[in-house]
Amino acid sequence: MSDLTMTSPIPEQNRRPKTTGKAAVVLITDQNYFLPTFATALSADAHTGGGTPICLFVVNAEQAWLQQFAAAVSGTKISIRAASFPQLAELSRFHRDVVPPIALARLWIGSLLEEDIGRFLYIDGDAMVDGELDSLLAISPPEYGLMAVPDFMRIYIDEVSLSKGRDIDHLRSLGCSPTAYFNSGVIYTSKNAWNSIASSAIGFLCEHPECCIASDQSALNHAARGNVDFLPLRYNYQSEYMMALDPRQLGIKPTIWHFVGAPKPWDASDWPWGEYFNKFYRQAESRLRNCNVTLPVPPKAQIVAGLSHRERSRFRMKWVYPWRRYTRRRKILSLLSQ
């Protein structure tokens, strides 16, 4: 079985010829989060072939500010471009997540790409590509849907907990099942499919903000339901997975690491994200050393809460619910191997 085999059958309507147009890797940010997003772009550049453009869009950036990065992108496939979305401020009124509303900007990616780009791999700016992407970019995404990785909810939703009922109610309000809910930090799709899904997600977010606990991720799960082909976990290995299992201990290196939650490795290189995960961030710092770039400073309360959550989880899996280390690892290995 190929390691790109999906975890669920592809709906008949999604079986189709190869998507026309070339593929691109796409990232989007504001000036505040430019440094880590540029680091993610560098990691993608290092793990793609010469024909794959890496498009980094900066919302509301002035052209004069963008011109300072000519030397920083020299020798790479990265292009840094301005993006403007007048609709973003209005949609931000319905944003409910703890992450900044700039996350909503991904919903307009399709309008930014050149006509010859038919499909794209979107990656969040708090991720690191650590393996080749060409084999993924060589296949066609579904005609009407997208390809993504299960959210970390997948490994604990069947456990007894105080939050289980709330999580189930959230999924039910979206029309999703626990096994069909994806993380929106890494998405591979065609431009046409994305335009349709994003439009539906925007409508749902505006009409039912109370259902969108995770903001655009919730809305996207509702909009794409029934048209999601799941990728192996290695394409979006998130913090909660890493807290249960560092796959490198078993000789497995994910293609994309995703630093969900706080702190990020550049904020505190501690468990589960050590200094190894800062290698492209350090490269970004070096390339941008002569540029006018803001260093992202997360709220202290967010860092404290994130560290507390991680230590609490580690303590519980070691002393309170030790069996969860084994059950969660078993689920993770199954998702990695599919």
C-alpha positions as CSV (number, residue, x, y, z in Angstrom):
1,M,0.0,0.0,0.0
2,S,1.3,3.4,-0.9
3,D,2.0,5.8,1.9
4,L,-0.3,8.3,0.1
5,T,-3.3,5.9,0.3
6,M,-6.3,7.7,1.7
7,T,-7.9,6.7,5.0
8,S,-11.4,6.7,3.5
9,P,-12.7,5.8,0.0
10,I,-12.7,8.6,-2.5
11,P,-16.3,9.5,-3.5
12,E,-17.1,8.6,-7.1
13,Q,-17.6,12.2,-8.1
14,N,-14.0,13.0,-7.1
15,R,-12.4,10.4,-9.3
16,R,-11.2,12.4,-12.3
17,P,-8.3,13.2,-14.6
18,K,-5.3,15.1,-13.3
19,T,-5.9,18.7,-12.4
20,T,-4.7,21.0,-15.1
21,G,-2.2,23.7,-14.3
22,K,0.8,23.6,-12.0
23,A,1.0,23.2,-8.3
24,A,2.2,25.9,-5.8
25,V,2.9,26.0,-2.1
26,V,1.0,28.9,-0.5
27,L,1.4,30.7,2.8
28,I,-0.4,33.9,4.0
29,T,0.4,36.1,6.9
30,D,0.4,39.7,8.2
31,Q,3.5,41.7,9.0
32,N,3.4,40.7,12.6
33,Y,3.8,37.0,11.9
34,F,6.1,37.4,8.8
35,L,9.3,36.0,10.4
36,P,7.9,32.5,11.3
37,T,5.9,32.3,8.1
38,F,9.0,33.1,6.1
39,A,10.8,30.3,8.0
40,T,8.0,27.9,6.9
41,A,8.4,29.1,3.3
42,L,12.2,28.4,3.5
43,S,11.5,24.9,4.8
44,A,9.0,24.3,1.9
45,D,11.6,25.7,-0.6
46,A,14.2,23.2,0.7
47,H,11.9,20.3,0.1
48,T,10.4,20.9,-3.3
49,G,11.7,20.6,-6.8
50,G,12.7,23.5,-9.0
51,G,9.4,23.9,-10.7
52,T,7.3,24.5,-7.7
53,P,6.7,28.2,-6.7
54,I,6.5,29.1,-3.1
55,C,4.0,32.0,-2.8
56,L,4.1,34.0,0.5
57,F,1.3,36.6,0.7
58,V,1.5,39.4,3.2
59,V,-1.9,41.1,4.0
60,N,-2.0,44.9,3.8
61,A,1.7,45.2,3.2
62,E,3.0,48.2,1.3
63,Q,5.1,47.6,-1.8
64,A,8.0,49.6,-0.3
65,W,8.1,47.3,2.7
66,L,8.1,44.2,0.4
67,Q,11.0,45.4,-1.7
68,Q,13.4,45.0,1.2
69,F,13.3,41.2,0.9
70,A,15.0,40.9,-2.5
71,A,18.2,39.6,-1.0
72,A,16.4,37.4,1.5
73,V,14.7,35.4,-1.2
74,S,17.7,35.3,-3.5
75,G,18.5,31.7,-4.5
76,T,15.0,30.4,-3.5
77,K,11.7,29.8,-5.3
78,I,10.0,32.1,-2.8
79,S,8.0,35.1,-4.0
80,I,6.7,37.6,-1.4
81,R,3.6,39.5,-2.5
82,A,1.1,41.9,-1.1
83,A,-2.5,40.9,-0.5
84,S,-5.5,43.0,0.3
85,F,-9.0,41.8,1.4
86,P,-11.5,44.5,2.2
87,Q,-13.9,41.7,3.4
88,L,-11.5,40.6,6.1
89,A,-12.5,43.2,8.7
90,E,-16.2,42.4,8.3
91,L,-15.7,38.7,8.5
92,S,-13.5,39.1,11.6
93,R,-16.6,40.1,13.6
94,F,-17.6,36.5,13.5
95,H,-14.1,35.2,14.5
96,R,-14.3,33.1,17.8
97,D,-10.9,31.4,18.0
98,V,-7.9,32.4,20.1
99,V,-5.6,32.7,17.1
100,P,-5.6,36.2,15.4
101,P,-8.3,36.9,12.8
102,I,-5.6,37.0,10.1
103,A,-6.2,33.2,9.9
104,L,-9.3,34.0,8.0
105,A,-7.3,35.4,5.1
106,R,-6.7,31.9,3.7
107,L,-10.3,31.8,2.6
108,W,-9.4,34.2,-0.3
109,I,-6.3,32.4,-1.5
110,G,-7.9,31.3,-4.7
111,S,-8.2,35.0,-5.8
112,L,-4.5,35.6,-5.4
113,L,-3.1,32.9,-7.6
114,E,-2.1,33.1,-11.3
115,E,-4.2,31.5,-13.9
116,D,-1.7,28.8,-14.6
117,I,-1.7,27.5,-11.0
118,G,-4.4,24.9,-10.9
119,R,-3.8,23.5,-7.4
120,F,-2.0,24.5,-4.2
121,L,-0.7,23.2,-0.9
122,Y,-1.6,25.6,1.8
123,I,0.6,25.5,5.0
124,D,0.2,27.5,8.2
125,G,3.0,29.8,9.3
126,D,3.7,27.8,12.5
127,A,4.8,24.7,10.7
128,M,8.1,23.2,9.4
129,V,8.5,21.1,6.3
130,D,11.0,18.4,7.0
131,G,10.5,16.0,4.1
132,E,9.9,16.1,0.3
133,L,6.6,17.5,-0.9
134,D,7.0,16.6,-4.6
135,S,5.2,13.2,-4.4
136,L,2.2,14.8,-2.9
137,L,2.2,17.7,-5.4
138,A,2.4,15.2,-8.2
139,I,-1.1,13.8,-7.5
140,S,-4.5,15.3,-8.2
141,P,-6.6,16.6,-5.3
142,P,-10.4,15.8,-5.5
143,E,-12.3,17.8,-8.0
144,Y,-14.9,19.1,-5.5
145,G,-13.0,18.7,-2.3
146,L,-9.7,18.8,-0.5
147,M,-7.0,16.7,1.1
148,A,-6.1,17.2,4.7
149,V,-5.0,15.4,7.9
150,P,-7.2,14.4,10.9
151,D,-7.3,17.0,13.7
152,F,-5.7,15.8,17.0
153,M,-9.2,15.4,18.4
154,R,-9.1,12.0,16.5
155,I,-6.9,10.4,19.2
156,Y,-8.9,11.4,22.3
157,I,-12.5,11.8,21.2
158,D,-13.4,8.3,22.3
159,E,-11.8,8.8,25.8
160,V,-13.9,9.5,28.9
161,S,-13.5,13.2,29.7
162,L,-15.3,16.3,30.9
163,S,-15.0,18.0,27.5
164,K,-16.2,15.1,25.4
165,G,-19.8,16.1,25.3
166,R,-18.9,19.6,24.2
167,D,-16.6,18.3,21.5
168,I,-19.3,16.0,20.2
169,D,-21.9,18.8,20.2
170,H,-19.5,21.0,18.3
171,L,-19.0,18.3,15.6
172,R,-22.7,17.6,15.4
173,S,-23.4,21.3,14.8
174,L,-21.0,21.2,11.8
175,G,-22.4,18.0,10.4
176,C,-19.1,16.2,11.0
177,S,-18.2,13.0,12.7
178,P,-15.1,12.6,14.9
179,T,-13.3,10.6,12.2
180,A,-14.1,13.2,9.4
181,Y,-12.9,16.3,11.2
182,F,-9.7,17.7,9.7
183,N,-7.0,20.2,10.8
184,S,-6.9,23.2,8.5
185,G,-3.2,24.0,9.0
186,V,-2.2,21.9,5.9
187,I,-4.6,21.7,2.9
188,Y,-4.1,20.4,-0.6
189,T,-6.8,21.3,-3.1
190,S,-7.5,22.6,-6.5
191,K,-8.1,26.3,-6.9
192,N,-11.6,25.8,-8.3
193,A,-12.6,23.5,-5.4
194,W,-11.2,25.9,-2.8
195,N,-13.1,28.9,-4.2
196,S,-16.3,27.0,-3.8
197,I,-15.5,25.5,-0.4
198,A,-14.2,28.8,1.0
199,S,-17.3,30.7,-0.2
200,S,-19.6,28.2,1.6
201,A,-17.4,28.4,4.7
202,I,-17.7,32.2,4.8
203,G,-21.4,31.9,4.5
204,F,-21.6,29.4,7.3
205,L,-19.3,31.4,9.6
206,C,-21.4,34.5,9.1
207,E,-24.7,32.7,9.7
208,H,-23.7,30.4,12.5
209,P,-20.7,31.9,14.4
210,E,-21.8,30.1,17.5
211,C,-21.1,26.8,15.8
212,C,-17.6,27.9,14.8
213,I,-15.6,27.4,17.9
214,A,-12.4,27.0,15.8
215,S,-13.5,29.8,13.5
216,D,-12.6,29.2,9.9
217,Q,-11.5,25.6,10.7
218,S,-15.0,24.8,11.9
219,A,-16.5,26.5,8.9
220,L,-14.3,24.7,6.5
221,N,-15.1,21.4,8.0
222,H,-18.8,22.1,7.5
223,A,-18.3,23.3,3.9
224,A,-16.1,20.4,2.8
225,R,-17.9,17.6,4.6
226,G,-18.3,14.5,2.5
227,N,-15.5,15.8,0.1
228,V,-12.4,15.3,2.2
229,D,-9.7,12.7,1.4
230,F,-7.5,12.1,4.3
231,L,-3.7,12.2,4.0
232,P,-1.4,10.2,6.3
233,L,-0.6,11.9,9.5
234,R,3.0,12.7,8.5
235,Y,1.7,15.6,6.4
236,N,0.5,17.5,9.5
237,Y,2.0,16.2,12.7
238,Q,0.5,18.4,15.4
239,S,1.5,19.2,19.0
240,E,-1.0,16.9,20.7
241,Y,0.3,14.0,18.6
242,M,3.9,14.9,19.4
243,M,3.1,15.0,23.1
244,A,1.9,11.4,22.9
245,L,4.6,10.1,20.5
246,D,7.8,11.5,19.0
247,P,7.8,9.3,15.9
248,R,11.5,9.9,15.4
249,Q,12.0,7.4,18.3
250,L,10.7,4.8,15.9
251,G,12.7,6.0,12.9
252,I,9.7,7.9,11.4
253,K,10.1,11.5,10.3
254,P,7.0,13.4,9.4
255,T,7.0,15.5,6.3
256,I,5.4,18.5,8.0
257,W,5.5,19.3,11.8
258,H,2.8,21.7,13.0
259,F,3.4,23.7,16.2
260,V,-0.2,24.0,17.3
261,G,-0.8,26.0,20.4
262,A,1.7,27.8,22.6
263,P,4.6,28.1,23.0
264,K,6.2,27.8,19.6
265,P,9.7,26.4,19.5
266,W,11.2,29.8,18.8
267,D,9.4,31.1,22.0
268,A,10.6,28.2,24.2
269,S,12.5,25.3,22.7
270,D,11.2,22.8,25.2
271,W,9.2,19.6,25.2
272,P,7.8,18.6,22.9
273,W,9.4,21.0,20.4
274,G,13.2,21.2,21.0
275,E,15.8,23.4,19.2
276,Y,15.8,21.0,16.2
277,F,12.5,22.6,15.1
278,N,14.1,26.0,15.0
279,K,16.5,25.3,12.2
280,F,14.6,27.1,9.5
281,Y,13.6,29.9,11.9
282,R,17.3,30.5,12.5
283,Q,17.9,30.6,8.8
284,A,15.0,33.1,8.5
285,E,16.5,35.3,11.2
286,S,19.8,35.3,9.4
287,R,18.3,36.1,6.0
288,L,16.2,38.9,7.5
289,R,18.8,40.4,9.8
290,N,19.0,43.6,7.7
291,C,15.3,43.9,7.2
292,N,12.6,45.8,9.1
293,V,10.7,42.9,10.5
294,T,8.6,42.7,13.7
295,L,9.4,39.9,16.0
296,P,6.1,38.1,17.0
297,V,5.7,38.4,20.8
298,P,2.8,36.2,22.1
299,P,0.9,37.3,25.2
300,K,2.6,36.0,28.4
301,A,-0.7,34.5,29.5
302,Q,-0.9,32.4,26.3
303,I,2.6,31.0,26.9
304,V,1.8,30.3,30.6
305,A,-1.4,28.6,29.6
306,G,0.3,26.5,26.9
307,L,3.1,25.3,29.2
308,S,0.6,24.5,31.9
309,H,-1.5,22.4,29.4
310,R,1.5,20.5,28.2
311,E,2.8,19.7,31.7
312,R,-0.6,18.7,32.8
313,S,-1.0,16.4,29.9
314,R,2.4,14.8,30.4
315,F,1.6,14.3,34.1
316,R,-1.7,12.7,33.5
317,M,-0.4,10.3,30.8
318,K,2.4,9.3,33.1
319,W,0.6,9.0,36.5
320,V,-3.2,9.4,36.2
321,Y,-4.1,7.7,32.8
322,P,-0.9,5.8,31.9
323,W,-2.8,3.6,29.5
324,R,-3.5,6.6,27.3
325,R,0.1,6.7,26.3
326,Y,-0.3,3.3,24.7
327,T,-3.8,3.8,23.2
328,R,-3.0,7.2,21.8
329,R,0.3,5.9,20.3
330,R,-1.5,3.0,18.7
331,K,-3.9,5.3,17.1
332,I,-1.1,7.6,15.9
333,L,0.9,4.8,14.4
334,S,-2.2,3.6,12.6
335,L,-2.7,7.1,11.1
336,L,0.9,7.4,10.2
337,S,0.9,4.1,8.3
338,Q,-2.2,4.7,6.3
